[in-house]
Amino acid sequence: QPESEVFEITDFTTASEWERFISKIEEVLNDWKLIGNSTGKPLEKGVYTTGTWEEKSDEISFADFKFSITHHYLVQEPSDKDGKEELVEDALPLPMQDLLCMNNDFPPRAHCLVRWYGLREFVVIAPAANNDAVLSESKCNLLLSSISIALGNTGCQVPLFVQIHHKWRRMYVGECQGPGVRTDFEMVHLRKVPNQYTHLSGLLEIFKSKIGCPLTPLPPVSMAIRLTYVLQDWQQYFWPQQPPDIDALVGGEVGGLEFGKLPFGACEDPISELHLATTWPHLTEGIVVDNDVYSDLDPIQAPQWSVRVRKADNPQCLLGDFLTEFFKLCRRKESTDEILGRSAFEEEGKEVADITHALSKLTEPAPVPIHKLSVTNMVHSAKKKIRKHRGVDESPLNNEVLNTILVFLFPDAADKLADGFESRPSTSAGNNPPPESEDYNLFSQFKSAPSDSLTYKLALCLCMINFYHGGVKGVAHLWQEFVLEMRYRWENNYLIPGLANGPPDLRCCLLHQKLQMLNCCIERKKARDEGKRGSVADRSPGGTSGDAGKGADHSGDNPDKEKEVGKSWESWSDSEEEFFECLSDTEDLKGNGQENGKKGGAKEGNKEPVNLKPEGRLHPHGKLTLLHPGEPLYIPITQEPAPMTEDLLEEQSEVLAKLGTSAEGAHLRARMQSACLLSDMESFKAANPGCCLEDFVRWYSPRDYIEEEVVDEKGNIVIKGELSARMKIPSNMWVEAWETAKPVPARRQKRLFDDTREAEKVLHYLAVQKPADLARHLLPCIIHAAVLKVKEEEALEDISSVKKIIKQIISHSSKVLRFPNPEDKKLEEIIAQIMSVEAIIARARSLKAKFGVEKCENEEEKEDLQRFVNCLLEQPEVSVIGAGRGPAGSIIHKLFVNAQRVSAVPPLDEELRRSGSAEERRLNAGAVSDFPPPTGREVILRTTVPRPAPYSKPLPQRMYSVLTKEDFRLAGAFSADTTFF
């Protein structure tokens, strides 16, 4: 057949969009198993607040308009089915029973439909997009018809609601069906309240007319009423936090806040309002009068009181502000020089425009500054230099603040120690946690620095300056002073206080490691300079095998030596001794060797030249003797391995990795790694003339020397030793190194650790740090300090929820901060967590002050109040024991009375204008009621009447009304008999 003859048949039996929509609703109800009788126990009191609510959602569409359908339900334990088999024939559906249930009348935290209708489960169909709305009446009716048909078809007894109008209006209409009964849910929402509905009598009228009950003596209506009063003015309870006093700063105090302490607490009251709900849970019509002229509803007489507090949104808190401001530094791009104008490290000569001055500067002999050395002298000269570049007024930090900080950071400077030798100040001063405690060891989790260290103090000072003293400019200024101080200490052999001895601690932040590295350099240089002077300090061998060697860690090559002359003025004064120094040291140590009473003995069988004297001995080993000459084995003075910071270690491992896997690369790598080994071999050879590789291995790596018992020819058991397998590999690194090693004592070897170069590297690294880099380095220290501060404050309040959050903050931070360059977002999260804890503690304090917990004499009452305050923090609403007459109730009453008095006092001028005796005025003042007019009035009316006909089945009817300043809502659920009507 030709294609043109194809014709279409319009099939009028296909489903329309509307039918598809209804079947989709039915499908969803079936999927969720909401079909058939709903059974359940009557609800217990308060279960809507304490129980768990869950919801499931799906999407359905009517033509191309999308709706979301959501099932909200209270999770309940499955009821035992056996007892429930004999179901009452005509039992009402559960939702209808819930309409009359009085146990959960005003739940503090629930879906609005739960509050309005008291339902334990319901399904809502709402437009899926937030800005979509069902506005026209015909569309609303179409949707209502759809749910009505769906409920009828499926036999579902769960109420179904449709959201109409704009979302913010929260307007719902709905329906619930049962066998022979139906409930309609209707709603009225008005901006302006009709006058007759502002009181109980008007509402009762609406309710009765709506039910339209045909019976003449109407069954009594039961009522639940709640009036809510809001207290915003805490007049006499000023906020307990004193703001920091900026002027008092110079004495090192900031309103009780010293340098090195973080501030804490809210700057405004973190509790903005107190809401008191007074409830009459069960009244019958006619017991109380409440109309437009008179009302019996006196809050003091209400049988139930409950309180909720409204927390200020993100109250401004000091610790939080400190952290956020400091964190903002991380995003700054400027360098220190850009912030402070021209570099303060520039030479003064550059300012002199006249060339002759410049020439005379070159030709005049420069005086060598050998004045009394002290940190403050150095600081003042640095300041003079800085001031030449900036006007005096421009200096971001004033002198007093700067000096206070420098004395805080360098307590040794305050003692003005003028001689070159100085005892290190003890680092564990102050009220820090003891070194064993977990708080003290937090630094290793956060990769910050110990809480008694210089780095940690510096972080706190920078944080303080950033907040109170000129922001980023102040930070740059203090950092510049700090770097000058570091250079000054390096050049004058002053150790840096507040740092642990020994090599850089890789558990700390990089900046802390750099400062420790600088300290190592200063220590070596100091020991060397003292050695040069000939005033050699007592060199008894310390615990480490290199302490005595430090004094003479000289590099053999003289050019390096020349560079150092002139670095420190002490070395100029005695530079003649320069060339004799090796000799004198050797003599000195040779003497040491002889004091041990062991002279270098016979040297037969030795490959080395025989005339070698033993040099650089530390002490005899005690157990071992040399294999061949049988002399005691001496432990040599060795060079300490070079200390490394983590960035140097990374650099080194990158270099080693780049050498590749070729044989040559591997050989080079081995050579690089064996520098320390070679140095130790040379020291060993010098201390033990006539030794062999086996001797060295027995001391240096005993596991590589295997001893076993063998029977010799005579049948005696003797111990025979040999090198391990890895040592016997031909041309391995150890054998090669041993062959190339010459007997050179540590003092004459090339230095493994060139302290001059390393110190200059560190000082350069410090000088080029921008404020942003600095903030990034020190942020872990600040977070660490903030966590300790929060812990300390929490200990005073003892709030269990806060303890949990602090634990979370610690575990979160230790994950984030352990890696270099953590993401900003994660850091912000940590700061936000700390701020939330601070706000909770501030709220607890605010409530304690308002409820006078501390002032309360009666111990029992005090405990009750404390419990009440804790509940207020953790629960959405707390009932007041004893209502208006209990201890908490009377305090709340007083708060309202005081607020009312304050608002009732007219301004003074008005007082004077108003004539009349004092008596009259007193009467007027007496008319002020204890409570303001209620902010919210909620009423629930319930009854059970036959509807629509007198012979219909009596069914539950309910109406909820809420009235606030700009909102009036009625939500009614009216049931009707669908069999007898």
Residue, then its C-alpha position, 0 to 999 in steps of 0.5 A: q500500500p502507498e504510505s499516504e493512506v496511513f490515517e490516525i484514530t483519535d482514541f478517546t479512552t486515553a487518560s487525560e492529564w488530570e487522570r494521570f495526575i490522580s493516578k500518580i498520587e495514588e501510586v505514591l500513596n501505595d508505594w509509601k504503604l499509606i493505604g488502609n486503616s491507620t492504627g496507633k496508640p494515643l500519644e503521650k505528653g510532649v512526644y511531638t517535641t522529644g520524638t523523631w520526625e521523618e519525611k520522604s519526598d517524591e515528585i509528581s507533575f500535572a502536565d508540565f507543572k511540577f509538584s513535590i509530594t512529601h510525607h511527614y510522620l512521627v516515628q513510633e514503635p510498632s504497636d503489638k499487633d496481636g491485641k489489636e485484632e478485634l478492631v472497633e467496627d466504626a473506630l474513627p481514623l487516627p487523625m480525627q482522634d488526634l484532633l481532640c488529643m490534648n497532650n501536645d497542644f503547643p509543641p515548641r518545635a514542629h511543622c506548622l500543620v502539627r501545631w495547627y491541627g495536632l496531627r502525627e502524620f500527613v502528606v503535603i503536595a506543594p509546587a516544586a519550585n520555590n517561586d511557583a504558587v497556585l493562586s487561582e481559585s479554580k486551580c485550588n479546587l481542581l487540586l482539592s478534587s484530585i486529592s479527594i478522588a485519590l483518597g476515595n480510590t485508595g482508602c488512605q486514611v492519612p490527611l492530604f494537604v495542598q499548599i496554595h498561595h505564595k510559600w511564605r503565607r503557609m496556606y494549606v487546604g486538605e482533606c482526610q477520609g475514613p469509613g463514612v466520615r470526612t474531615d475538611f481542613e480549611m484556613v483563613h490568613l489575614r494581615k489585619v485582624p477584625n476587631q471582634y476576633t481579638h478575644l475569646s468570645g469572638l472566636l467562640e462565635i466563629f467556631k459555633s457558626k462554622i459547625g452550624c450544629p443543629l442541636t439546641p443545647l450545644p455540647p460544651v466547647s473545651m479550650a486551650i489558651r496560650l499567651t506569649y509575652v516577650l521581654q526585650d529590655w533587660q534594663q538593670y541586668f547590664w551585660p556582664q562583659q566589660p569591653p576592653d579598655i584601649d587606653a589602659l593598653v600601654g601598661g601591658e593590660v587591655g581591660g584585664l587583657e595582657f599581651g599573650k592572652l586571648p580575649f573572650g566573651a561577647c561584646e553585646d548581649p548574646i540573649s536578645e529576648l526572653h519569651l514567656a508562654t503562659t498556658w491554660p491547658h484545659l478550660t471549659e467554655g463559661i469558666v473564664v471571661d475574655n471579651d473586649v472590655y474585660s479579661d480573666l486571663d492573668p498570666i500570674q494565675a496561669p497554671q503552666w509557664s514555659v520559657r524560651v530564649r531568643k539568641a542573638d544571631n551571630p553575636q559579636c564575640l571578642l575571640g571570634d573577632f580576633l580570629t577572623e581579623f587575623f585570618k583576613l591577614c592571610r589574604r593580604k598581598e602586600s609585602t612588609d616594605e610596601i606596607l611600611g613605605r621604603s625598606a627600614f633595612e636600607e642604608e641611611g647613606k642613600e638619603v644623602a643627595d650630596i655626593t661629597h657627603a657620600l665620599s666623606k662617608l667612604t673615607e672617614p674611618a667608621p667607628v667600631p660600635i663597642h658599646k654596652l650590648s643590650v636588646t633595647n639599645m639595638v631596638h632604639s637604633a633600629k627605630k631611629k633608622i625607621r623613623k628617618h624613612r617615616g615621620v615619627d607619627e607614622s610609626p604604626l606602633n608607639n614605643e611603649v606598646l612596642n617595648t612592652i611586647l619586646v620585653f614580653l617576647f624577650p624577657d632576657a632583654a629586660d635584665k640588660l645582660a651586657d656581657g657576651f655570656e648569658s644564661r638561657p631563661s627558663t622557658s616553662a614560666g607562666n601559667n602554662p599547662p604542665p608538659e605532660s598534659e594533653d593540652y600541652n601536647l596539642f601543638s604536635q596535633f595542630k603542628s603549631a608550637p608549644s604554648d610556652s614558646l617564643t613562636y606561640k607568644l609572637a603569634l598572640c602578640l601579632c594577633m593582638i596588634n592586628f586587632y587593637h594597634g594599627g592592623v596590618k601596618g602594626v603587624a608589619h612593624l612588629w615583624q620588622e622589629f622581630v627580624l632585626e632582633m633575630r639578626y642582632r642576636w645572631e651577630n652578638n651570640y645571644l641565644i633566643p629565649g623560649l625555644a627548646n634545645g636541640p635540632p628543629d622539632l618537625r612536629c612544630c610549624l615551619l617558622h618555629q623550626k626556622l627559629q630553632m635552626l637559628n638558635c642552633c647556629i647561634e649556639r655553634k657560633k657562640a661556642r666557636d667564638e669562645g674557643k677563639r678567645g681562649s677563654v674556653a668554657d668547661r668542656s666536660p663531655g656532655g650527654t651527646s657525643g658532639d657537645a665538646g666538639k662543637g667548640a671547635d667545629h671549624s671548617g678547614d678552608n680558610p676563605d670561609k674563615e675570612k668571611e666570618v671575621g668582621k661578623s662579630w666585634e669580639s672576633w676583631s678584638d682577638s683576631e691575632e689568635e686566629f691561626f694558633e687556635c687549631l694548635s691550642d685546641t689540639e693540645d687541650l684535647k690531647g691533654n684530655g686524652q692523656e688524662n684518661g691514662k691511655k697512651g697510644g701503644a704499639k702500632e704493629g700491623n697498622k697500615e697508617p703511618v706509625n707516628l700518629k698520635p691519637e687525637g680527638r678522643l671523647h672517652p674509652h668505650g669500656k668494653l671493646t678493644l681494637l681487634h689487632p693492637g688489642e688497645p682499648l677502643y676510644i669513642p671519638i669526638t664527632q661532629e653533630p649531624a647538621p640540623m634540618t628544618e622540614d623544607l630543607l629535608e624536602e629539598q634534599s629528598e627532591v635532589l636525591a630523587k632527581l638523581g634517578t635510578s642509573a648506577e651513576g645516580a645511585h652512586l652519587r646519592a650514596r656519596m651525598q648521604s654518606a657525608c656524615l658517615l665519612s666524618d665519623m670514620e675520620s674522627f674514629k681513625a684519628a682517635n684510634p690509630g691502627c684500627c680497621l673497618e671491623d672496629f668501626v662497625r662494632w662501635y657504629s653499627p653493632r648489628d653488622y658485626i656477627e659473632e659466633e662461637v667456634v671450636d679451634e684446633k685445640g678444642n677450645i671454644v672461641i668467639k670469632g667475629e666477621l662483618s655482616a653480608r651487606m658489609k661484604i658486598p664488594s665496593n659497598m659504600w662503607v668500604e669505599a668511605w673507609e678507604t677514602a677516610k683520613p685520620v682527621p679529628a672532628r675539629r680539623q674536618k670540613r664542617l658538616f653544618d655551616d652555621t654562618r650560611e644556614a643562619e643567613k638563610v634563615l634570616h633572609y627567609l624571615a626578612v622576606q615573609k609578607p604579613a600574609d605568609l606570617a599569618r599563615h605560618l602562625l594561624p595554627c598557633i592562634i587556633h591552638a591558643a583559641v582552643l586552650k582558651v575555650k577549654e579554660e572558659e568551659a571548665l568554669e561553666d561545665i556545659s556538656s554539649v560544649k565539651k563535645i564540640i571542643k573534642q570535634i574541633i580538636s579532631h577536625s583541626s588536627k586533620v586540617l592543620r597537619f598538612p601544609n597549605p590547608e584550604d581556606k574553607k576548612l580553616e573558616e569552618i574551624i574558626a566558625q566552630i570556635m566562635s559557636v562555642e564562644a557564643i554558647i558559653a557567653r549565652a550561659r553566662s548571660l543567663k546566669a547573670k540574668f537569673g542571678v544564679e550566683k547570688c542565690e543563697n539557698e543551695e537547693e534553689k541555686e541548683d534548680l536555677q542552674r539546671f533551668v539555665n542549662c536546659l534553656l541553652e539546650q532545649p527549645e522550650v523549658s517549662v517553669i516548675g511552679a509556674g509564676r510562683g516557683p524560684a525561676g518564675s518569680i525571677i522572670h516576673k521581676l524581670f517583666v515588672n522592672a522592664q514595665r516600670v522603665s517603659a512607663v516612666p515618662p521623660l523628665d520634661e513631660e513630668l514637669r509639664r504635667s500638673g497634679s499632685a504627687e498622689e495623682r502621679r503615684l496612682n497613674a504609675g500604679a496603673v502600670s501592669d506587671f506584664p506588657p500586652p501579649t505578643g502572641r495569643e493562641v487558642i485551640l477550641r475543640t468539641t464533638v458534635p453530630r454534623p451535618a444532621p442531628y442524627s449524624k455521628p458525633l465527630p471531632q471539630r477543632m479550630y486553632s487561632v493565632l493572633t500576633k501584631e501583623d498576622f491573624r490565622l484561623a485553621g479549622a478542621f471540621s468533620a462530617d458524616t458522609t453516610f447519614f446526612 
